[in-house]
Amino acid sequence: MNPQIVVETAIENASPLMMVKSKRLGGSVYQVPVEVKQNKRLFYAMRWILDAVRSKS
């Protein structure tokens, strides 16, 4: 198995499609789902994978 394909698949699988942002309406704060842009998806996926690797060692 090609390691590059494994890493690309792991990043793709770990990438979030949606996240929640806090939105204030009146006196209440709501969690509103928003789409994550491609560059942020890659950033979060790589950060989460690296955090998991570091915590295992």
PyMOL commands that set and color helices and strands:
alter all, ss='L'
color gray80, all
select helices_A, chain A and resi 3-14+38-56
alter helices_A, ss='H'
color red, helices_A
select strands_A, chain A and resi 18-25+28-35
alter strands_A, ss='S'
color yellow, strands_A
deselect
rebuild
show_as cartoon
